[in-house]
Amino acid sequence: MHLTIRQVEVFNAVARLKNYTRAAEELHMSQPAVSMQIKQLESSVGLSLFEQMGKTIYLTDAGKHMYDYGRNITSLLDEADAVFEAMKGVERGRLIISVATTASHFATRLLAEFTKQHVGITISLDITNREALRRQLDNNEPDLVIMGQPPDGVEVEAEAFMKNPLVMIAPAGHTLGGRKDILLADLENESFVVREKGSGTRSAIERFFSRHEIVFNTGIEMTSNEAIKQAVEAGLGLGIVSIHTLELELETKRLQVLDVRDFPIERHWYVIQRKGKRLSPAARAFKQFVLEQAKEFI
């Protein structure tokens, strides 16, 4: 069997995305070029790797085996790249970082300072939601991930580097703003602007209210913390967000933090890598930087 690394890369993308067009976009290739690579690989293997039913494509049994081998090949190449980068030293190399949207406000500050100290390192940054981070870790794509609670169902190594308190917010002038020690029971008639299902913040909030046996009324769902803050400011409900996302709004007094009993909800920020992943010198340096200096930039 004769195959090329490019064929393996293209196959892995199509197998993961289950879509030729999206794979082509991700790889910056034309769809006919992607199809040609797959046909050449199937010709080399001597078996069909995909089957199409309607508009959906599926892996054949041979394709499933090929996907396992393909990911192993990619992992070995990444490991080889890490070894060679280690020979070059920490001042060179490429760093692939993925960050939860809720951590983007301080992660960009961290990276800005890190690049000042290591000007020769090229950084690729992806800011995305929790489900995408879990999928990326499962596919062993990023060097490191910065997020809240580590995802279930993926073997990872996670180290907490800072507390991440979730506080309750209200618009300026809200009637609850002047009250002290607000009881959770007093909030049962309030409507909340919340993150979408599957969000780590949403899950933590629901567990908290369930544990305290309090009804949690979700009025509007949003896909980002920025949208939640804007909705709360507009008077569409109360919100619960990380205290680390409120710097500007508290300074300008557009939002206020409510004094609610049993709040804040205590969480942590983690720096995470796939279990067993061999980090490059650049990734090791950034991880150490986060663990030792992150608090200085928040």
PyMOL commands that set and color helices and strands:
alter all, ss='L'
color gray80, all
select helices_A, chain A and resi 5-17+20-27+31-45+61-88+101-117+130-138+175-178+184-187+200-211+225-233+243-245+247-251+281-297
alter helices_A, ss='H'
color red, helices_A
select strands_A, chain A and resi 50-53+56-59+93-100+121-128+144-147+156-163+166-171+192-195+218-222+238-242+255-257+268-274
alter strands_A, ss='S'
color yellow, strands_A
deselect
rebuild
show_as cartoon
